[in-house]
């Protein structure tokens, strides 16, 4: 059974809707790559025979507003390429059933040039009828695992991730457990998309990479601060692991080639310059990660501890800013464009 990890809902101070600027940077940094993939590799005339409806899915849409920018750009580029064809566009916004679809659809742009629908469900499985989709897009989503590798919770196993909440500084056995779960999930993912996407259809991924691994570790250090102060039982930290694996180009190549139904048209590990480098920007990053992680923290530790962890991590903003500057103010992201064979 797939576990759901929805972002903070609503329109509050700590909601994902109001705190997703770092994710927007990833989408903005990849816009030229998305455009090139569509212009150079997409052939609508081959895919559309009797119908002139072009169907797009956004996998892991969350609650906006970034998803709307991404979808409108896809629509605009397809229109630009096929300006001599009258096309209608249907966009399916898909995420877990617990996602706040009410906030998403309340904020739909009035001037959008597509028909919008919501599709609740995990992308680790089928979502659409056979050969019904022409273009799939996913940003900041495929790194989410369907579940935590169970070996991480076994005290007798070399994969027991004691005192840590992620694989960033863990031993190789822990890393391999994450990789194995990612590969299992992607096998299911690609099998489902291979059924849903028409031959010649495309799929584009934008995924954060190494910089995010370090950032989530600051939350782990805040949890251990509470343990060291006697305010939190260490066993609770030992039994908590973030269900995220940030794939490398090698990881993606392996799972795509194993599936065999898609060709890799573009794959690039990019290092765009971030506008978020100062201490106040570090706070922006931490609050945005709070919008992503707080639900997981509350579910495992309770709301009081989750609130304190988030507050303590925010106090590390100077340290985080120093790390960001040492990193050259650069983020790291993986861009992948695939075509259905």
Phi and psi in degrees as GROMACS dihedral restraints (atoms count N, CA, C in turn):
[ dihedral_restraints ]
;  ai    aj    ak    al  type     phi  dphi    fc
    3     4     5     6     1   -78.1    20    10
    4     5     6     7     1   133.2    20    10
    6     7     8     9     1   -88.7    20    10
    7     8     9    10     1   143.9    20    10
    9    10    11    12     1  -100.6    20    10
   10    11    12    13     1   139.0    20    10
   12    13    14    15     1  -130.7    20    10
   13    14    15    16     1    70.1    20    10
   15    16    17    18     1   -70.1    20    10
   16    17    18    19     1   151.4    20    10
   18    19    20    21     1   -72.4    20    10
   19    20    21    22     1   165.4    20    10
   21    22    23    24     1   -58.0    20    10
   22    23    24    25     1   127.8    20    10
   24    25    26    27     1   -90.2    20    10
   25    26    27    28     1  -177.6    20    10
   27    28    29    30     1    73.9    20    10
   28    29    30    31     1  -159.5    20    10
   30    31    32    33     1  -127.5    20    10
   31    32    33    34     1    31.1    20    10
   33    34    35    36     1   -81.6    20    10
   34    35    36    37     1  -178.9    20    10
   36    37    38    39     1   -61.5    20    10
   37    38    39    40     1   -31.2    20    10
   39    40    41    42     1  -111.6    20    10
   40    41    42    43     1    20.4    20    10
   42    43    44    45     1   -75.5    20    10
   43    44    45    46     1   156.5    20    10
   45    46    47    48     1   -65.1    20    10
   46    47    48    49     1   -34.3    20    10
   48    49    50    51     1   -56.7    20    10
   49    50    51    52     1   -38.4    20    10
   51    52    53    54     1   -96.2    20    10
   52    53    54    55     1    -1.7    20    10
   54    55    56    57     1  -140.5    20    10
   55    56    57    58     1    60.0    20    10
   57    58    59    60     1  -133.7    20    10
   58    59    60    61     1    33.8    20    10
   60    61    62    63     1   -65.4    20    10
   61    62    63    64     1   -41.9    20    10
   63    64    65    66     1   -59.1    20    10
   64    65    66    67     1   -38.3    20    10
   66    67    68    69     1   -66.8    20    10
   67    68    69    70     1   -35.8    20    10
   69    70    71    72     1   -64.1    20    10
   70    71    72    73     1   -36.4    20    10
   72    73    74    75     1   -60.0    20    10
   73    74    75    76     1   -40.9    20    10
   75    76    77    78     1   -62.8    20    10
   76    77    78    79     1   -43.9    20    10
   78    79    80    81     1   -64.9    20    10
   79    80    81    82     1   -45.0    20    10
   81    82    83    84     1   -63.6    20    10
   82    83    84    85     1   -39.4    20    10
   84    85    86    87     1   -67.4    20    10
   85    86    87    88     1   -21.5    20    10
   87    88    89    90     1  -101.2    20    10
   88    89    90    91     1     2.4    20    10
   90    91    92    93     1   -61.2    20    10
   91    92    93    94     1   -37.6    20    10
   93    94    95    96     1   -68.9    20    10
   94    95    96    97     1   -35.1    20    10
   96    97    98    99     1   -68.5    20    10
   97    98    99   100     1   -39.5    20    10
   99   100   101   102     1   -63.1    20    10
  100   101   102   103     1   -43.9    20    10
  102   103   104   105     1   -61.2    20    10
  103   104   105   106     1   -47.0    20    10
  105   106   107   108     1   -60.9    20    10
  106   107   108   109     1   -40.3    20    10
  108   109   110   111     1   -62.2    20    10
  109   110   111   112     1   -42.7    20    10
  111   112   113   114     1   -69.5    20    10
  112   113   114   115     1   -47.6    20    10
  114   115   116   117     1   -62.9    20    10
  115   116   117   118     1   -42.0    20    10
  117   118   119   120     1   -89.0    20    10
  118   119   120   121     1   -27.2    20    10
  120   121   122   123     1  -120.3    20    10
  121   122   123   124     1   -18.0    20    10
  123   124   125   126     1   -89.1    20    10
  124   125   126   127     1   133.5    20    10
  126   127   128   129     1  -125.5    20    10
  127   128   129   130     1    91.9    20    10
  129   130   131   132     1   -64.8    20    10
  130   131   132   133     1   -37.8    20    10
  132   133   134   135     1   -64.0    20    10
  133   134   135   136     1   -27.9    20    10
  135   136   137   138     1   -75.0    20    10
  136   137   138   139     1   -38.7    20    10
  138   139   140   141     1   -77.7    20    10
  139   140   141   142     1   -36.6    20    10
  141   142   143   144     1   -99.2    20    10
  142   143   144   145     1   111.5    20    10
  144   145   146   147     1  -100.3    20    10
  145   146   147   148     1   -69.0    20    10
  147   148   149   150     1   -95.0    20    10
  148   149   150   151     1   -29.7    20    10
  150   151   152   153     1   -99.4    20    10
  151   152   153   154     1   148.4    20    10
  153   154   155   156     1  -111.9    20    10
  154   155   156   157     1    27.6    20    10
  156   157   158   159     1  -100.9    20    10
  157   158   159   160     1   119.8    20    10
  159   160   161   162     1   -99.6    20    10
  160   161   162   163     1   119.5    20    10
  162   163   164   165     1  -106.5    20    10
  163   164   165   166     1   128.6    20    10
  165   166   167   168     1  -121.4    20    10
  166   167   168   169     1   139.6    20    10
  168   169   170   171     1  -117.2    20    10
  169   170   171   172     1   139.0    20    10
  171   172   173   174     1  -109.1    20    10
  172   173   174   175     1   110.2    20    10
  174   175   176   177     1   -93.6    20    10
  175   176   177   178     1   116.6    20    10
  177   178   179   180     1    82.2    20    10
  178   179   180   181     1    52.3    20    10
  180   181   182   183     1   -72.9    20    10
  181   182   183   184     1   -23.9    20    10
  183   184   185   186     1    57.2    20    10
  184   185   186   187     1  -139.5    20    10
  186   187   188   189     1  -119.4    20    10
  187   188   189   190     1    13.2    20    10
  189   190   191   192     1    88.9    20    10
  190   191   192   193     1   176.7    20    10
  192   193   194   195     1   -89.2    20    10
  193   194   195   196     1    -5.6    20    10
  195   196   197   198     1   -59.2    20    10
  196   197   198   199     1   -36.7    20    10
  198   199   200   201     1   -60.8    20    10
  199   200   201   202     1   -33.2    20    10
  201   202   203   204     1   -69.9    20    10
  202   203   204   205     1   -40.1    20    10
  204   205   206   207     1   -61.4    20    10
  205   206   207   208     1   -45.2    20    10
  207   208   209   210     1   -63.3    20    10
  208   209   210   211     1   -44.2    20    10
  210   211   212   213     1   -68.7    20    10
  211   212   213   214     1   -39.9    20    10
  213   214   215   216     1   -65.2    20    10
  214   215   216   217     1   -35.8    20    10
  216   217   218   219     1   -64.8    20    10
  217   218   219   220     1   -41.3    20    10
  219   220   221   222     1   -61.4    20    10
  220   221   222   223     1   -47.7    20    10
  222   223   224   225     1   -58.9    20    10
  223   224   225   226     1   -45.3    20    10
  225   226   227   228     1   -63.2    20    10
  226   227   228   229     1   -40.9    20    10
  228   229   230   231     1   -69.6    20    10
  229   230   231   232     1   -40.3    20    10
  231   232   233   234     1   -63.5    20    10
  232   233   234   235     1   -40.9    20    10
  234   235   236   237     1   -61.6    20    10
  235   236   237   238     1   -41.8    20    10
  237   238   239   240     1   -61.7    20    10
  238   239   240   241     1   -43.8    20    10
  240   241   242   243     1   -70.0    20    10
  241   242   243   244     1   -38.3    20    10
  243   244   245   246     1  -114.8    20    10
  244   245   246   247     1    51.7    20    10
  246   247   248   249     1   -65.4    20    10
  247   248   249   250     1   -18.1    20    10
  249   250   251   252     1   -91.4    20    10
  250   251   252   253     1     0.7    20    10
  252   253   254   255     1  -116.0    20    10
  253   254   255   256     1   133.1    20    10
  255   256   257   258     1   -82.7    20    10
  256   257   258   259     1   108.7    20    10
  258   259   260   261     1  -113.4    20    10
  259   260   261   262     1   145.6    20    10
  261   262   263   264     1  -109.2    20    10
  262   263   264   265     1   146.1    20    10
  264   265   266   267     1  -119.2    20    10
  265   266   267   268     1   133.8    20    10
  267   268   269   270     1  -122.0    20    10
  268   269   270   271     1   122.4    20    10
  270   271   272   273     1  -111.4    20    10
  271   272   273   274     1   126.8    20    10
  273   274   275   276     1  -103.8    20    10
  274   275   276   277     1   116.5    20    10
  276   277   278   279     1   -92.2    20    10
  277   278   279   280     1   116.6    20    10
  279   280   281   282     1  -122.5    20    10
  280   281   282   283     1   138.5    20    10
  282   283   284   285     1  -163.4    20    10
  283   284   285   286     1   178.3    20    10
  285   286   287   288     1   -56.4    20    10
  286   287   288   289     1   157.1    20    10
  288   289   290   291     1   -63.3    20    10
  289   290   291   292     1   -26.0    20    10
  291   292   293   294     1   -79.7    20    10
  292   293   294   295     1    -6.0    20    10
  294   295   296   297     1   -60.8    20    10
  295   296   297   298     1   147.4    20    10
  297   298   299   300     1   -81.7    20    10
  298   299   300   301     1    78.1    20    10
  300   301   302   303     1   -67.4    20    10
  301   302   303   304     1   -24.7    20    10
  303   304   305   306     1   -62.9    20    10
  304   305   306   307     1   -47.3    20    10
  306   307   308   309     1   -63.4    20    10
  307   308   309   310     1   -40.5    20    10
  309   310   311   312     1   -56.9    20    10
  310   311   312   313     1   -52.2    20    10
  312   313   314   315     1   -79.8    20    10
  313   314   315   316     1   -21.9    20    10
  315   316   317   318     1   -67.2    20    10
  316   317   318   319     1   -25.4    20    10
  318   319   320   321     1  -104.3    20    10
  319   320   321   322     1    13.2    20    10
  321   322   323   324     1   -55.7    20    10
  322   323   324   325     1   131.7    20    10
  324   325   326   327     1   -60.6    20    10
  325   326   327   328     1   134.0    20    10
  327   328   329   330     1   -66.3    20    10
  328   329   330   331     1   -33.9    20    10
  330   331   332   333     1   -92.3    20    10
  331   332   333   334     1    18.9    20    10
  333   334   335   336     1   -64.8    20    10
  334   335   336   337     1   151.9    20    10
  336   337   338   339     1  -113.9    20    10
  337   338   339   340     1    44.3    20    10
  339   340   341   342     1  -153.8    20    10
  340   341   342   343     1   159.6    20    10
  342   343   344   345     1   -88.9    20    10
  343   344   345   346     1   132.6    20    10
  345   346   347   348     1  -109.8    20    10
  346   347   348   349     1   139.4    20    10
  348   349   350   351     1  -139.7    20    10
  349   350   351   352     1   154.3    20    10
  351   352   353   354     1  -107.5    20    10
  352   353   354   355     1   138.4    20    10
  354   355   356   357     1  -129.7    20    10
  355   356   357   358     1    98.3    20    10
  357   358   359   360     1   -76.2    20    10
  358   359   360   361     1   139.0    20    10
  360   361   362   363     1   147.5    20    10
  361   362   363   364     1   159.2    20    10
  363   364   365   366     1   -80.3    20    10
  364   365   366   367     1   140.2    20    10
  366   367   368   369     1   -76.9    20    10
  367   368   369   370     1    -1.3    20    10
  369   370   371   372     1   -84.5    20    10
  370   371   372   373     1    55.7    20    10
  372   373   374   375     1   162.7    20    10
  373   374   375   376     1   174.8    20    10
  375   376   377   378     1   -69.5    20    10
  376   377   378   379     1   142.0    20    10
  378   379   380   381     1  -128.5    20    10
  379   380   381   382     1   -23.7    20    10
  381   382   383   384     1  -134.3    20    10
  382   383   384   385     1   161.1    20    10
  384   385   386   387     1   -63.9    20    10
  385   386   387   388     1   163.7    20    10
  387   388   389   390     1   -61.3    20    10
  388   389   390   391     1   133.1    20    10
  390   391   392   393     1    48.5    20    10
  391   392   393   394     1    52.0    20    10
  393   394   395   396     1  -114.7    20    10
  394   395   396   397     1    -8.9    20    10
  396   397   398   399     1  -116.6    20    10
  397   398   399   400     1   138.5    20    10
  399   400   401   402     1  -102.6    20    10
  400   401   402   403     1   -28.4    20    10
  402   403   404   405     1  -148.7    20    10
  403   404   405   406     1   128.6    20    10
  405   406   407   408     1  -116.1    20    10
  406   407   408   409     1   138.8    20    10
  408   409   410   411     1  -133.3    20    10
  409   410   411   412     1   139.3    20    10
  411   412   413   414     1  -148.6    20    10
  412   413   414   415     1   125.6    20    10
  414   415   416   417     1  -126.5    20    10
  415   416   417   418     1   129.3    20    10
  417   418   419   420     1    55.8    20    10
  418   419   420   421     1    43.0    20    10
  420   421   422   423     1  -137.1    20    10
  421   422   423   424     1   -38.2    20    10
  423   424   425   426     1   -69.9    20    10
  424   425   426   427     1   -10.3    20    10
  426   427   428   429     1   -77.1    20    10
  427   428   429   430     1   -10.8    20    10
  429   430   431   432     1   -76.4    20    10
  430   431   432   433     1   125.9    20    10
  432   433   434   435     1   -84.0    20    10
  433   434   435   436     1   157.4    20    10
  435   436   437   438     1   -71.8    20    10
  436   437   438   439     1   -24.5    20    10
  438   439   440   441     1  -166.6    20    10
  439   440   441   442     1   166.9    20    10
  441   442   443   444     1   -78.8    20    10
  442   443   444   445     1   135.9    20    10
  444   445   446   447     1   -57.5    20    10
  445   446   447   448     1   124.7    20    10
  447   448   449   450     1   -63.3    20    10
  448   449   450   451     1   -24.6    20    10
  450   451   452   453     1   -62.4    20    10
  451   452   453   454     1   -25.0    20    10
  453   454   455   456     1   -65.0    20    10
  454   455   456   457     1   -19.3    20    10
  456   457   458   459     1  -101.3    20    10
  457   458   459   460     1     2.5    20    10
  459   460   461   462     1   -92.5    20    10
  460   461   462   463     1   109.8    20    10
  462   463   464   465     1   -61.4    20    10
  463   464   465   466     1   -24.0    20    10
  465   466   467   468     1   -90.3    20    10
  466   467   468   469     1    -3.3    20    10
  468   469   470   471     1   -95.4    20    10
  469   470   471   472     1   146.4    20    10
  471   472   473   474     1   -65.2    20    10
  472   473   474   475     1   -11.6    20    10
  474   475   476   477     1   -92.0    20    10
  475   476   477   478     1     4.4    20    10
  477   478   479   480     1   -62.9    20    10
  478   479   480   481     1   121.3    20    10
  480   481   482   483     1   -97.0    20    10
  481   482   483   484     1    59.1    20    10
  483   484   485   486     1   -60.8    20    10
  484   485   486   487     1   128.6    20    10
  486   487   488   489     1    76.0    20    10
  487   488   489   490     1     1.4    20    10
  489   490   491   492     1  -125.4    20    10
  490   491   492   493     1   155.2    20    10
  492   493   494   495     1  -114.7    20    10
  493   494   495   496     1     3.5    20    10
  495   496   497   498     1  -156.0    20    10
  496   497   498   499     1  -178.6    20    10
  498   499   500   501     1   -96.8    20    10
  499   500   501   502     1    -0.3    20    10
  501   502   503   504     1   -54.2    20    10
  502   503   504   505     1   -43.6    20    10
  504   505   506   507     1  -117.4    20    10
  505   506   507   508     1    20.4    20    10
  507   508   509   510     1   -86.1    20    10
  508   509   510   511     1   171.6    20    10
  510   511   512   513     1   -74.1    20    10
  511   512   513   514     1   169.5    20    10
  513   514   515   516     1   -64.8    20    10
  514   515   516   517     1   -27.7    20    10
  516   517   518   519     1   -65.8    20    10
  517   518   519   520     1   -39.0    20    10
  519   520   521   522     1   -65.9    20    10
  520   521   522   523     1   -45.8    20    10
  522   523   524   525     1   -58.0    20    10
  523   524   525   526     1   -44.9    20    10
  525   526   527   528     1   -64.9    20    10
  526   527   528   529     1   -32.6    20    10
  528   529   530   531     1   -65.9    20    10
  529   530   531   532     1   -40.6    20    10
  531   532   533   534     1   -63.8    20    10
  532   533   534   535     1   -44.6    20    10
  534   535   536   537     1   -61.3    20    10
  535   536   537   538     1   -43.2    20    10
  537   538   539   540     1   -61.7    20    10
  538   539   540   541     1   -41.0    20    10
  540   541   542   543     1   -67.2    20    10
  541   542   543   544     1   -40.6    20    10
  543   544   545   546     1   -59.1    20    10
  544   545   546   547     1   -44.3    20    10
  546   547   548   549     1   -65.0    20    10
  547   548   549   550     1   -39.4    20    10
  549   550   551   552     1   -62.1    20    10
  550   551   552   553     1   -46.1    20    10
  552   553   554   555     1   -63.3    20    10
  553   554   555   556     1   -42.5    20    10
  555   556   557   558     1   -70.6    20    10
  556   557   558   559     1   -28.6    20    10
  558   559   560   561     1   -62.2    20    10
  559   560   561   562     1   -44.9    20    10
  561   562   563   564     1   -66.6    20    10
  562   563   564   565     1   -42.9    20    10
  564   565   566   567     1   -58.3    20    10
  565   566   567   568     1   -51.7    20    10
  567   568   569   570     1   -70.7    20    10
  568   569   570   571     1   -32.9    20    10
  570   571   572   573     1   -62.5    20    10
  571   572   573   574     1   -40.0    20    10
  573   574   575   576     1   -68.2    20    10
  574   575   576   577     1   -46.6    20    10
  576   577   578   579     1   -66.7    20    10
  577   578   579   580     1   -32.1    20    10
  579   580   581   582     1   -62.8    20    10
  580   581   582   583     1   -32.0    20    10
  582   583   584   585     1   -75.5    20    10
  583   584   585   586     1   -36.5    20    10
  585   586   587   588     1   -85.2    20    10
  586   587   588   589     1   -32.6    20    10
  588   589   590   591     1   -90.7    20    10
  589   590   591   592     1   135.1    20    10
  591   592   593   594     1   -70.0    20    10
  592   593   594   595     1   153.4    20    10
  594   595   596   597     1   -55.4    20    10
  595   596   597   598     1   132.2    20    10
  597   598   599   600     1    90.1    20    10
  598   599   600   601     1   -12.2    20    10
  600   601   602   603     1   -69.7    20    10
  601   602   603   604     1   163.0    20    10
  603   604   605   606     1  -123.2    20    10
  604   605   606   607     1   159.0    20    10
  606   607   608   609     1  -138.9    20    10
  607   608   609   610     1   130.1    20    10
  609   610   611   612     1  -122.9    20    10
  610   611   612   613     1   131.7    20    10
  612   613   614   615     1  -118.1    20    10
  613   614   615   616     1   140.9    20    10
  615   616   617   618     1  -128.7    20    10
  616   617   618   619     1   118.4    20    10
  618   619   620   621     1  -131.4    20    10
  619   620   621   622     1   135.0    20    10
  621   622   623   624     1   -64.9    20    10
  622   623   624   625     1   159.0    20    10
  624   625   626   627     1  -129.2    20    10
  625   626   627   628     1  -128.2    20    10
  627   628   629   630     1   -60.8    20    10
  628   629   630   631     1   -36.3    20    10
  630   631   632   633     1   -61.0    20    10
  631   632   633   634     1   -35.7    20    10
  633   634   635   636     1   -70.4    20    10
  634   635   636   637     1   -30.2    20    10
  636   637   638   639     1   -59.2    20    10
  637   638   639   640     1   -45.0    20    10
  639   640   641   642     1   -68.4    20    10
  640   641   642   643     1   -39.3    20    10
  642   643   644   645     1   -64.5    20    10
  643   644   645   646     1   -40.7    20    10
  645   646   647   648     1   -68.3    20    10
  646   647   648   649     1   -22.1    20    10
  648   649   650   651     1   -67.7    20    10
  649   650   651   652     1   -23.3    20    10
  651   652   653   654     1   -64.9    20    10
  652   653   654   655     1   -32.8    20    10
  654   655   656   657     1   -67.1    20    10
  655   656   657   658     1   -38.2    20    10
  657   658   659   660     1   -63.1    20    10
  658   659   660   661     1   -40.1    20    10
  660   661   662   663     1   -67.3    20    10
  661   662   663   664     1   -32.2    20    10
  663   664   665   666     1   -66.9    20    10
  664   665   666   667     1   -38.8    20    10
  666   667   668   669     1   -62.6    20    10
  667   668   669   670     1   -43.0    20    10
  669   670   671   672     1   -69.8    20    10
  670   671   672   673     1   -28.3    20    10
  672   673   674   675     1   -59.9    20    10
  673   674   675   676     1   -43.3    20    10
  675   676   677   678     1   -65.5    20    10
  676   677   678   679     1   -37.6    20    10
  678   679   680   681     1   -62.3    20    10
  679   680   681   682     1   -47.2    20    10
  681   682   683   684     1   -66.2    20    10
  682   683   684   685     1   -24.4    20    10
  684   685   686   687     1   -90.0    20    10
  685   686   687   688     1     2.1    20    10
  687   688   689   690     1    76.2    20    10
  688   689   690   691     1    16.9    20    10
  690   691   692   693     1   -97.3    20    10
  691   692   693   694     1    -5.7    20    10
  693   694   695   696     1  -149.0    20    10
  694   695   696   697     1   135.3    20    10
  696   697   698   699     1   -71.0    20    10
  697   698   699   700     1   127.2    20    10
  699   700   701   702     1   -61.6    20    10
  700   701   702   703     1   -27.9    20    10
  702   703   704   705     1   -63.1    20    10
  703   704   705   706     1   -28.2    20    10
  705   706   707   708     1   -68.3    20    10
  706   707   708   709     1   -36.5    20    10
  708   709   710   711     1   -70.7    20    10
  709   710   711   712     1   -41.3    20    10
  711   712   713   714     1   -60.9    20    10
  712   713   714   715     1   -28.3    20    10
  714   715   716   717     1   -96.0    20    10
  715   716   717   718     1     9.7    20    10
  717   718   719   720     1  -116.0    20    10
  718   719   720   721     1   123.3    20    10
  720   721   722   723     1  -137.6    20    10
  721   722   723   724     1   138.8    20    10
  723   724   725   726     1   -75.4    20    10
  724   725   726   727     1   130.4    20    10
  726   727   728   729     1   -83.8    20    10
  727   728   729   730     1    59.0    20    10
  729   730   731   732     1  -134.7    20    10
  730   731   732   733     1   134.3    20    10
  732   733   734   735     1  -133.0    20    10
  733   734   735   736     1   120.6    20    10
  735   736   737   738     1   -91.3    20    10
  736   737   738   739     1   106.2    20    10
  738   739   740   741     1   -72.6    20    10
  739   740   741   742     1   147.0    20    10
  741   742   743   744     1   -91.0    20    10
  742   743   744   745     1   169.2    20    10
  744   745   746   747     1   -56.5    20    10
  745   746   747   748     1   -37.0    20    10
  747   748   749   750     1   -66.0    20    10
  748   749   750   751     1   -40.2    20    10
  750   751   752   753     1   -60.6    20    10
  751   752   753   754     1   -46.3    20    10
  753   754   755   756     1   -67.6    20    10
  754   755   756   757     1   -41.5    20    10
  756   757   758   759     1   -59.1    20    10
  757   758   759   760     1   -42.7    20    10
  759   760   761   762     1   -62.0    20    10
  760   761   762   763     1   -47.0    20    10
  762   763   764   765     1   -73.0    20    10
  763   764   765   766     1   -33.2    20    10
  765   766   767   768     1   -67.7    20    10
  766   767   768   769     1   -46.1    20    10
  768   769   770   771     1   -67.3    20    10
  769   770   771   772     1   -34.1    20    10
  771   772   773   774     1   -64.4    20    10
  772   773   774   775     1   -39.3    20    10
  774   775   776   777     1   -67.2    20    10
  775   776   777   778     1   -45.0    20    10
  777   778   779   780     1    80.0    20    10
  778   779   780   781     1    -0.6    20    10
  780   781   782   783     1   -97.3    20    10
  781   782   783   784     1    -7.6    20    10
  783   784   785   786     1  -127.9    20    10
  784   785   786   787     1   145.3    20    10
  786   787   788   789     1  -100.8    20    10
  787   788   789   790     1   143.4    20    10
  789   790   791   792     1   -85.2    20    10
  790   791   792   793     1   112.4    20    10
  792   793   794   795     1   -90.7    20    10
  793   794   795   796     1   -41.6    20    10
  795   796   797   798     1  -141.7    20    10
  796   797   798   799     1   142.1    20    10
  798   799   800   801     1  -150.4    20    10
  799   800   801   802     1   126.1    20    10
  801   802   803   804     1  -147.7    20    10
  802   803   804   805     1   136.1    20    10
  804   805   806   807     1   -98.8    20    10
  805   806   807   808     1   108.2    20    10
  807   808   809   810     1  -106.2    20    10
  808   809   810   811     1   154.4    20    10
  810   811   812   813     1  -127.2    20    10
  811   812   813   814     1    70.1    20    10
  813   814   815   816     1   -69.1    20    10
  814   815   816   817     1   145.0    20    10
  816   817   818   819     1   -71.1    20    10
  817   818   819   820     1   125.7    20    10
  819   820   821   822     1   -88.0    20    10
  820   821   822   823     1   145.7    20    10
  822   823   824   825     1   -83.4    20    10
  823   824   825   826     1    -7.7    20    10
  825   826   827   828     1  -103.4    20    10
  826   827   828   829     1    96.4    20    10
  828   829   830   831     1  -134.4    20    10
  829   830   831   832     1   -23.5    20    10
  831   832   833   834     1   -80.5    20    10
  832   833   834   835     1   175.4    20    10
  834   835   836   837     1   -61.7    20    10
  835   836   837   838     1   -39.8    20    10
  837   838   839   840     1   -65.5    20    10
  838   839   840   841     1   -31.1    20    10
  840   841   842   843     1   -72.6    20    10
  841   842   843   844     1   -34.1    20    10
  843   844   845   846     1   -60.9    20    10
  844   845   846   847     1   -38.3    20    10
  846   847   848   849     1   -64.0    20    10
  847   848   849   850     1   -38.3    20    10
  849   850   851   852     1   -60.3    20    10
  850   851   852   853     1   -43.3    20    10
  852   853   854   855     1   -61.2    20    10
  853   854   855   856     1   -46.5    20    10
  855   856   857   858     1   -66.0    20    10
  856   857   858   859     1   -40.7    20    10
  858   859   860   861     1   -66.4    20    10
  859   860   861   862     1   -36.2    20    10
  861   862   863   864     1   -66.7    20    10
  862   863   864   865     1   -37.6    20    10
  864   865   866   867     1   -70.3    20    10
  865   866   867   868     1   -31.5    20    10
  867   868   869   870     1   -60.0    20    10
  868   869   870   871     1   -42.8    20    10
  870   871   872   873     1   -60.8    20    10
  871   872   873   874     1   -28.3    20    10
  873   874   875   876     1   -85.8    20    10
  874   875   876   877     1   -41.0    20    10
  876   877   878   879     1   -99.7    20    10
  877   878   879   880     1   -17.3    20    10
  879   880   881   882     1   -59.3    20    10
  880   881   882   883     1   -39.5    20    10
  882   883   884   885     1   -60.0    20    10
  883   884   885   886     1   -40.8    20    10
  885   886   887   888     1   -64.3    20    10
  886   887   888   889     1   -42.2    20    10
  888   889   890   891     1   -64.8    20    10
  889   890   891   892     1   -44.0    20    10
  891   892   893   894     1   -62.8    20    10
  892   893   894   895     1   -42.7    20    10
  894   895   896   897     1   -61.2    20    10
  895   896   897   898     1   -33.8    20    10
  897   898   899   900     1   -96.2    20    10
  898   899   900   901     1   -41.2    20    10
  900   901   902   903     1  -106.8    20    10
  901   902   903   904     1   -14.8    20    10
  903   904   905   906     1    94.6    20    10
  904   905   906   907     1   159.9    20    10
  906   907   908   909     1   -67.6    20    10
  907   908   909   910     1   -34.6    20    10
  909   910   911   912     1   -65.4    20    10
  910   911   912   913     1   -49.6    20    10
  912   913   914   915     1   -65.2    20    10
  913   914   915   916     1   -41.3    20    10
  915   916   917   918     1   -59.3    20    10
  916   917   918   919     1   -42.8    20    10
  918   919   920   921     1   -62.6    20    10
  919   920   921   922     1   -43.3    20    10
  921   922   923   924     1   -68.4    20    10
  922   923   924   925     1   -39.1    20    10
  924   925   926   927     1   -61.1    20    10
  925   926   927   928     1   -45.3    20    10
  927   928   929   930     1   -64.4    20    10
  928   929   930   931     1   -40.9    20    10
  930   931   932   933     1   -66.1    20    10
  931   932   933   934     1   -42.2    20    10
  933   934   935   936     1   -66.8    20    10
  934   935   936   937     1   -38.3    20    10
  936   937   938   939     1   -65.8    20    10
  937   938   939   940     1   -36.2    20    10
  939   940   941   942     1   -62.4    20    10
  940   941   942   943     1   -32.7    20    10
  942   943   944   945     1   -70.0    20    10
  943   944   945   946     1   -13.4    20    10
  945   946   947   948     1   -88.2    20    10
  946   947   948   949     1    12.9    20    10
  948   949   950   951     1   -59.9    20    10
  949   950   951   952     1   -34.8    20    10
  951   952   953   954     1   -65.7    20    10
  952   953   954   955     1   -44.0    20    10
  954   955   956   957     1   -62.9    20    10
  955   956   957   958     1   -41.2    20    10
  957   958   959   960     1   -66.8    20    10
  958   959   960   961     1   -40.5    20    10
  960   961   962   963     1   -62.4    20    10
  961   962   963   964     1   -41.0    20    10
  963   964   965   966     1   -60.4    20    10
  964   965   966   967     1   -43.0    20    10
  966   967   968   969     1   -64.1    20    10
  967   968   969   970     1   -41.9    20    10
  969   970   971   972     1   -62.2    20    10
  970   971   972   973     1   -41.8    20    10
  972   973   974   975     1   -68.3    20    10
  973   974   975   976     1   -38.3    20    10
  975   976   977   978     1   -64.3    20    10
  976   977   978   979     1   -25.5    20    10
  978   979   980   981     1   -83.8    20    10
  979   980   981   982     1     5.7    20    10
  981   982   983   984     1    77.6    20    10
  982   983   984   985     1    14.5    20    10
  984   985   986   987     1    65.5    20    10
  985   986   987   988     1    21.1    20    10
  987   988   989   990     1  -105.6    20    10
  988   989   990   991     1   140.0    20    10
  990   991   992   993     1   -95.9    20    10
  991   992   993   994     1   176.6    20    10
  993   994   995   996     1  -138.1    20    10
  994   995   996   997     1   129.8    20    10
  996   997   998   999     1  -142.1    20    10
  997   998   999  1000     1   150.1    20    10
  999  1000  1001  1002     1  -104.5    20    10
 1000  1001  1002  1003     1   127.9    20    10
 1002  1003  1004  1005     1  -113.9    20    10
 1003  1004  1005  1006     1   130.1    20    10
 1005  1006  1007  1008     1  -134.4    20    10
 1006  1007  1008  1009     1   130.7    20    10
 1008  1009  1010  1011     1  -123.1    20    10
 1009  1010  1011  1012     1   123.8    20    10
 1011  1012  1013  1014     1  -120.2    20    10
 1012  1013  1014  1015     1   154.4    20    10
 1014  1015  1016  1017     1  -125.5    20    10
 1015  1016  1017  1018     1   136.1    20    10
 1017  1018  1019  1020     1   -70.7    20    10
 1018  1019  1020  1021     1   127.0    20    10
